[in-house]
Amino acid sequence: MVKDAGPDDIAETAGTAAPESERFSITRMARLLKVSTSGYYQYVKRRATTMLTPRQQRRADLEVKIIEIHKDSKGTYGSPQVTAELRARGEVVNEKTVAKIMAAMGVEGISPRTFKVKTTVVDPQASFPADLIDRHFDQGRLDAVWLTDITPGESRA
């Protein structure tokens, strides 16, 4: 055992709850390892920036799974369907979280087409009533022309 280096066996310090940096001083360890203290702190800083926090790791995992599910659906699934698929795979996730991640990645589902009413197809052979006023609805006097609207929709009352 080197003088002033601390215990040889980690089992000797297992009963203490202090982290390694509190059990041994950084300057003492740097001197024994023949490295500079500034080099040690640069290493710690680099390591902290390259390591993901648990939250960042979870988000990265979700991003991969969301992209996979979106590709499997041929780009049609939005956040509700992706959330349902993630939950079916055993993930505990909120739809708002999935929507936020999808928006950040620029991934969006395809909205279904809106329903378009298909009216009667005009038969070119059919006979139509004659247009007696030739589409001129203002005849210059009251009660000369009466008309109505038979299209479905909201009432204007």
DRENPA-3360 file (N, C-alpha, C; in nm, 2 decimals, always signed):
BEGIN
1 = MVKDAGPD = +0.08/-0.12/+0.00/+0.00/+0.00/+0.00/+0.09/+0.12/+0.00 ~ +0.06/+0.22/-0.09/+0.13/+0.34/-0.10/+0.09/+0.44/+0.01 ~ +0.19/+0.50/+0.07/+0.16/+0.59/+0.18/+0.06/+0.70/+0.13 ~ -0.04/+0.73/+0.21/-0.14/+0.84/+0.19/-0.23/+0.81/+0.07 ~ -0.24/+0.69/+0.03/-0.32/+0.65/-0.09/-0.46/+0.60/-0.05 ~ -0.47/+0.56/+0.08/-0.60/+0.51/+0.12/-0.60/+0.36/+0.13 ~ -0.71/+0.30/+0.15/-0.72/+0.15/+0.17/-0.69/+0.08/+0.04 ~ -0.63/-0.04/+0.05/-0.60/-0.12/-0.07/-0.73/-0.19/-0.12;
9 = DIAETAGT = -0.81/-0.23/-0.04/-0.93/-0.31/-0.08/-1.05/-0.22/-0.07 ~ -1.14/-0.22/-0.17/-1.26/-0.15/-0.16/-1.36/-0.20/-0.06 ~ -1.34/-0.32/-0.02/-1.42/-0.38/+0.09/-1.40/-0.31/+0.22 ~ -1.28/-0.25/+0.24/-1.25/-0.18/+0.36/-1.34/-0.05/+0.37 ~ -1.38/+0.00/+0.26/-1.45/+0.13/+0.26/-1.60/+0.10/+0.23 ~ -1.64/-0.02/+0.21/-1.78/-0.05/+0.17/-1.88/-0.01/+0.27 ~ -1.84/+0.00/+0.40/-1.94/+0.05/+0.50/-1.97/+0.20/+0.49 ~ -1.88/+0.27/+0.43/-1.90/+0.42/+0.42/-1.98/+0.45/+0.30;
17 = AAPESERF = -2.07/+0.55/+0.31/-2.16/+0.58/+0.20/-2.10/+0.70/+0.12 ~ -1.98/+0.75/+0.15/-1.93/+0.86/+0.08/-1.88/+0.82/-0.06 ~ -1.91/+0.90/-0.16/-1.86/+0.87/-0.29/-1.70/+0.88/-0.30 ~ -1.65/+0.83/-0.40/-1.51/+0.82/-0.42/-1.44/+0.95/-0.41 ~ -1.50/+1.05/-0.46/-1.43/+1.19/-0.46/-1.42/+1.24/-0.32 ~ -1.51/+1.20/-0.23/-1.50/+1.24/-0.09/-1.41/+1.16/-0.01 ~ -1.39/+1.03/-0.04/-1.30/+0.94/+0.03/-1.16/+0.98/+0.01 ~ -1.12/+1.02/-0.11/-0.98/+1.05/-0.15/-0.98/+1.19/-0.21;
25 = SITRMARL = -0.89/+1.27/-0.18/-0.88/+1.41/-0.24/-0.83/+1.39/-0.39 ~ -0.88/+1.48/-0.47/-0.85/+1.48/-0.61/-0.70/+1.51/-0.63 ~ -0.65/+1.60/-0.55/-0.51/+1.64/-0.57/-0.42/+1.52/-0.53 ~ -0.46/+1.45/-0.42/-0.38/+1.33/-0.38/-0.38/+1.22/-0.49 ~ -0.50/+1.19/-0.54/-0.51/+1.09/-0.64/-0.43/+1.13/-0.77 ~ -0.44/+1.26/-0.81/-0.37/+1.31/-0.93/-0.22/+1.29/-0.91 ~ -0.17/+1.33/-0.79/-0.03/+1.32/-0.76/+0.02/+1.17/-0.77 ~ -0.06/+1.08/-0.71/-0.02/+0.94/-0.71/-0.03/+0.88/-0.85;
33 = LKVSTSGY = -0.12/+0.92/-0.93/-0.13/+0.87/-1.07/-0.05/+0.95/-1.17 ~ +0.02/+1.05/-1.12/+0.10/+1.13/-1.20/+0.03/+1.20/-1.32 ~ -0.09/+1.26/-1.29/-0.16/+1.33/-1.38/-0.19/+1.47/-1.32 ~ -0.23/+1.56/-1.41/-0.27/+1.69/-1.35/-0.41/+1.70/-1.31 ~ -0.44/+1.78/-1.21/-0.58/+1.79/-1.16/-0.67/+1.85/-1.27 ~ -0.61/+1.95/-1.34/-0.69/+2.01/-1.45/-0.73/+1.91/-1.56 ~ -0.64/+1.81/-1.58/-0.67/+1.71/-1.68/-0.78/+1.62/-1.63 ~ -0.78/+1.59/-1.50/-0.88/+1.51/-1.44/-1.02/+1.58/-1.46;
41 = YQYVKRRA = -1.02/+1.71/-1.43/-1.15/+1.78/-1.44/-1.20/+1.80/-1.58 ~ -1.10/+1.81/-1.67/-1.14/+1.81/-1.82/-1.20/+1.68/-1.86 ~ -1.15/+1.57/-1.81/-1.20/+1.43/-1.83/-1.34/+1.42/-1.78 ~ -1.36/+1.47/-1.65/-1.49/+1.46/-1.59/-1.59/+1.54/-1.67 ~ -1.55/+1.66/-1.72/-1.64/+1.74/-1.80/-1.68/+1.68/-1.93 ~ -1.58/+1.62/-2.00/-1.61/+1.55/-2.12/-1.70/+1.43/-2.10 ~ -1.68/+1.36/-2.00/-1.76/+1.24/-1.97/-1.90/+1.28/-1.94 ~ -1.92/+1.39/-1.87/-2.05/+1.44/-1.83/-2.13/+1.48/-1.96;
49 = TTMLTPRQ = -2.06/+1.54/-2.05/-2.13/+1.58/-2.17/-2.16/+1.47/-2.27 ~ -2.09/+1.36/-2.26/-2.11/+1.25/-2.36/-2.21/+1.15/-2.30 ~ -2.22/+1.15/-2.17/-2.31/+1.05/-2.11/-2.46/+1.10/-2.10 ~ -2.55/+1.02/-2.13/-2.69/+1.06/-2.13/-2.75/+1.04/-1.99 ~ -2.83/+1.13/-1.95/-2.91/+1.11/-1.83/-3.01/+1.01/-1.85 ~ -3.07/+0.95/-1.75/-3.17/+0.85/-1.77/-3.29/+0.90/-1.85 ~ -3.33/+1.03/-1.83/-3.44/+1.09/-1.90/-3.40/+1.10/-2.05 ~ -3.28/+1.14/-2.08/-3.23/+1.16/-2.22/-3.23/+1.02/-2.28;
57 = QRRADLEV = -3.18/+0.92/-2.21/-3.18/+0.78/-2.27/-3.31/+0.73/-2.30 ~ -3.41/+0.75/-2.21/-3.55/+0.71/-2.23/-3.61/+0.78/-2.36 ~ -3.58/+0.91/-2.37/-3.63/+0.98/-2.49/-3.57/+0.93/-2.61 ~ -3.44/+0.90/-2.61/-3.37/+0.84/-2.73/-3.43/+0.71/-2.77 ~ -3.46/+0.62/-2.66/-3.52/+0.49/-2.69/-3.66/+0.51/-2.75 ~ -3.73/+0.60/-2.70/-3.87/+0.63/-2.75/-3.86/+0.68/-2.89 ~ -3.76/+0.77/-2.92/-3.75/+0.82/-3.06/-3.73/+0.70/-3.16 ~ -3.64/+0.61/-3.12/-3.62/+0.50/-3.21/-3.74/+0.41/-3.23;
65 = KIIEIHKD = -3.82/+0.39/-3.12/-3.94/+0.31/-3.13/-4.05/+0.38/-3.21 ~ -4.06/+0.51/-3.19/-4.16/+0.58/-3.26/-4.13/+0.58/-3.41 ~ -4.01/+0.60/-3.45/-3.97/+0.60/-3.59/-4.00/+0.46/-3.65 ~ -3.97/+0.36/-3.58/-3.99/+0.22/-3.62/-4.14/+0.20/-3.65 ~ -4.22/+0.24/-3.55/-4.37/+0.22/-3.56/-4.42/+0.30/-3.68 ~ -4.37/+0.42/-3.69/-4.42/+0.51/-3.80/-4.39/+0.45/-3.93 ~ -4.26/+0.40/-3.95/-4.23/+0.33/-4.07/-4.31/+0.21/-4.10 ~ -4.34/+0.13/-4.00/-4.42/+0.01/-4.01/-4.56/+0.04/-4.06;
73 = SKGTYGSP = -4.61/+0.16/-4.02/-4.74/+0.20/-4.07/-4.74/+0.27/-4.20 ~ -4.63/+0.27/-4.27/-4.61/+0.34/-4.40/-4.63/+0.49/-4.38 ~ -4.60/+0.54/-4.27/-4.61/+0.69/-4.25/-4.75/+0.74/-4.22 ~ -4.84/+0.65/-4.19/-4.98/+0.70/-4.17/-5.02/+0.72/-4.02 ~ -4.95/+0.66/-3.93/-4.99/+0.67/-3.79/-4.95/+0.81/-3.73 ~ -5.04/+0.87/-3.66/-5.02/+0.99/-3.58/-4.99/+0.95/-3.44 ~ -4.98/+1.05/-3.35/-4.95/+1.02/-3.21/-5.04/+0.93/-3.14 ~ -5.18/+0.94/-3.17/-5.27/+0.85/-3.09/-5.24/+0.70/-3.13;
81 = QVTAELRA = -5.22/+0.67/-3.26/-5.20/+0.53/-3.30/-5.06/+0.49/-3.25 ~ -4.96/+0.57/-3.26/-4.82/+0.54/-3.22/-4.82/+0.51/-3.07 ~ -4.90/+0.59/-2.99/-4.91/+0.57/-2.85/-4.97/+0.43/-2.82 ~ -5.08/+0.40/-2.89/-5.15/+0.28/-2.87/-5.06/+0.16/-2.90 ~ -4.98/+0.17/-3.01/-4.88/+0.06/-3.04/-4.77/+0.05/-2.94 ~ -4.72/+0.16/-2.89/-4.62/+0.16/-2.78/-4.67/+0.09/-2.66 ~ -4.80/+0.12/-2.62/-4.86/+0.06/-2.50/-4.88/-0.09/-2.53 ~ -4.92/-0.12/-2.65/-4.93/-0.27/-2.68/-4.80/-0.34/-2.67;
89 = RGEVVNEK = -4.69/-0.27/-2.69/-4.56/-0.33/-2.68/-4.51/-0.33/-2.53 ~ -4.59/-0.27/-2.44/-4.55/-0.27/-2.30/-4.49/-0.15/-2.25 ~ -4.48/-0.04/-2.33/-4.43/+0.09/-2.29/-4.53/+0.16/-2.21 ~ -4.49/+0.23/-2.10/-4.58/+0.32/-2.03/-4.54/+0.46/-2.08 ~ -4.63/+0.52/-2.16/-4.60/+0.65/-2.22/-4.73/+0.72/-2.24 ~ -4.72/+0.86/-2.23/-4.84/+0.94/-2.25/-4.85/+0.99/-2.39 ~ -4.97/+1.01/-2.44/-4.99/+1.05/-2.58/-4.92/+1.19/-2.60 ~ -4.93/+1.28/-2.50/-4.87/+1.41/-2.52/-4.72/+1.40/-2.54;
97 = TVAKIMAA = -4.66/+1.31/-2.47/-4.51/+1.29/-2.48/-4.48/+1.24/-2.62 ~ -4.56/+1.15/-2.67/-4.53/+1.09/-2.80/-4.55/+1.21/-2.91 ~ -4.66/+1.29/-2.89/-4.68/+1.40/-2.98/-4.57/+1.50/-2.98 ~ -4.52/+1.53/-2.86/-4.40/+1.62/-2.85/-4.28/+1.57/-2.92 ~ -4.25/+1.44/-2.90/-4.13/+1.38/-2.96/-4.15/+1.38/-3.11 ~ -4.27/+1.34/-3.16/-4.29/+1.33/-3.30/-4.28/+1.47/-3.36 ~ -4.33/+1.57/-3.30/-4.32/+1.71/-3.35/-4.17/+1.76/-3.35 ~ -4.10/+1.72/-3.25/-3.95/+1.76/-3.25/-3.88/+1.69/-3.36;
105 = MGVEGISP = -3.92/+1.57/-3.40/-3.84/+1.50/-3.50/-3.90/+1.53/-3.64 ~ -4.01/+1.60/-3.65/-4.08/+1.64/-3.77/-4.15/+1.52/-3.83 ~ -4.20/+1.43/-3.75/-4.27/+1.31/-3.80/-4.42/+1.34/-3.77 ~ -4.50/+1.32/-3.87/-4.65/+1.34/-3.85/-4.72/+1.23/-3.93 ~ -4.84/+1.20/-3.88/-4.92/+1.10/-3.95/-5.00/+1.17/-4.06 ~ -5.06/+1.08/-4.14/-5.15/+1.13/-4.25/-5.29/+1.13/-4.20 ~ -5.35/+1.25/-4.21/-5.49/+1.26/-4.17/-5.58/+1.20/-4.27 ~ -5.69/+1.13/-4.22/-5.78/+1.07/-4.32/-5.85/+1.18/-4.41;
113 = RTFKVKTT = -5.89/+1.14/-4.52/-5.95/+1.23/-4.61/-6.09/+1.27/-4.55 ~ -6.12/+1.39/-4.57/-6.25/+1.43/-4.52/-6.36/+1.37/-4.61 ~ -6.48/+1.35/-4.55/-6.59/+1.29/-4.62/-6.65/+1.39/-4.72 ~ -6.66/+1.35/-4.84/-6.72/+1.44/-4.94/-6.85/+1.38/-4.99 ~ -6.95/+1.45/-4.98/-7.08/+1.40/-5.02/-7.09/+1.39/-5.17 ~ -7.12/+1.27/-5.21/-7.14/+1.26/-5.36/-7.28/+1.27/-5.39 ~ -7.31/+1.37/-5.47/-7.45/+1.39/-5.50/-7.49/+1.31/-5.63 ~ -7.61/+1.32/-5.67/-7.66/+1.25/-5.78/-7.58/+1.28/-5.91;
121 = VVDPQASF = -7.54/+1.18/-5.98/-7.47/+1.20/-6.11/-7.57/+1.24/-6.21 ~ -7.54/+1.35/-6.28/-7.63/+1.40/-6.38/-7.64/+1.31/-6.50 ~ -7.76/+1.27/-6.54/-7.78/+1.19/-6.66/-7.79/+1.28/-6.78 ~ -7.70/+1.27/-6.87/-7.71/+1.36/-6.99/-7.84/+1.34/-7.07 ~ -7.90/+1.22/-7.06/-8.02/+1.19/-7.14/-8.15/+1.24/-7.07 ~ -8.13/+1.28/-6.94/-8.25/+1.32/-6.86/-8.31/+1.45/-6.91 ~ -8.44/+1.47/-6.89/-8.50/+1.60/-6.93/-8.50/+1.68/-6.80 ~ -8.48/+1.81/-6.82/-8.48/+1.91/-6.71/-8.59/+2.01/-6.74;
129 = PADLIDRH = -8.65/+2.06/-6.63/-8.75/+2.16/-6.65/-8.69/+2.29/-6.72 ~ -8.76/+2.36/-6.79/-8.71/+2.47/-6.86/-8.68/+2.59/-6.76 ~ -8.58/+2.67/-6.79/-8.55/+2.78/-6.71/-8.63/+2.90/-6.76 ~ -8.74/+2.92/-6.70/-8.84/+3.02/-6.75/-8.79/+3.17/-6.73 ~ -8.70/+3.19/-6.63/-8.66/+3.32/-6.60/-8.52/+3.35/-6.65 ~ -8.46/+3.25/-6.71/-8.32/+3.26/-6.77/-8.22/+3.30/-6.67 ~ -8.23/+3.25/-6.54/-8.14/+3.28/-6.43/-8.14/+3.43/-6.39 ~ -8.24/+3.51/-6.43/-8.25/+3.64/-6.38/-8.35/+3.65/-6.27;
137 = FDQGRLDA = -8.30/+3.65/-6.15/-8.39/+3.64/-6.03/-8.45/+3.77/-5.99 ~ -8.39/+3.88/-6.03/-8.45/+4.01/-6.00/-8.53/+4.06/-6.12 ~ -8.66/+4.05/-6.11/-8.75/+4.09/-6.22/-8.80/+4.23/-6.21 ~ -8.76/+4.30/-6.11/-8.80/+4.44/-6.09/-8.92/+4.46/-6.02 ~ -9.00/+4.36/-5.98/-9.12/+4.38/-5.90/-9.13/+4.27/-5.79 ~ -9.20/+4.29/-5.69/-9.22/+4.19/-5.58/-9.30/+4.07/-5.62 ~ -9.27/+3.96/-5.56/-9.34/+3.83/-5.59/-9.35/+3.79/-5.73 ~ -9.25/+3.83/-5.81/-9.25/+3.79/-5.95/-9.18/+3.65/-5.97;
145 = VWLTDITP = -9.08/+3.63/-5.88/-9.00/+3.50/-5.89/-8.99/+3.45/-5.75 ~ -9.03/+3.32/-5.74/-9.01/+3.25/-5.61/-8.91/+3.13/-5.63 ~ -8.82/+3.11/-5.53/-8.73/+3.00/-5.55/-8.70/+2.94/-5.41 ~ -8.64/+2.83/-5.41/-8.61/+2.76/-5.29/-8.47/+2.68/-5.30 ~ -8.42/+2.65/-5.19/-8.29/+2.57/-5.19/-8.32/+2.43/-5.13 ~ -8.29/+2.33/-5.21/-8.32/+2.19/-5.16/-8.19/+2.12/-5.12 ~ -8.08/+2.19/-5.12/-7.96/+2.12/-5.08/-7.96/+2.09/-4.93 ~ -7.90/+1.98/-4.89/-7.89/+1.95/-4.75/-7.79/+2.04/-4.68;
153 = GESRA = -7.81/+2.07/-4.56/-7.72/+2.15/-4.48/-7.79/+2.22/-4.36 ~ -7.72/+2.32/-4.31/-7.78/+2.39/-4.19/-7.90/+2.47/-4.23 ~ -7.99/+2.48/-4.15/-8.11/+2.57/-4.17/-8.06/+2.71/-4.14 ~ -8.11/+2.81/-4.21/-8.07/+2.95/-4.19/-8.17/+3.02/-4.10 ~ -8.25/+2.95/-4.03/-8.36/+3.02/-3.95/-8.30/+3.08/-3.82;
% end
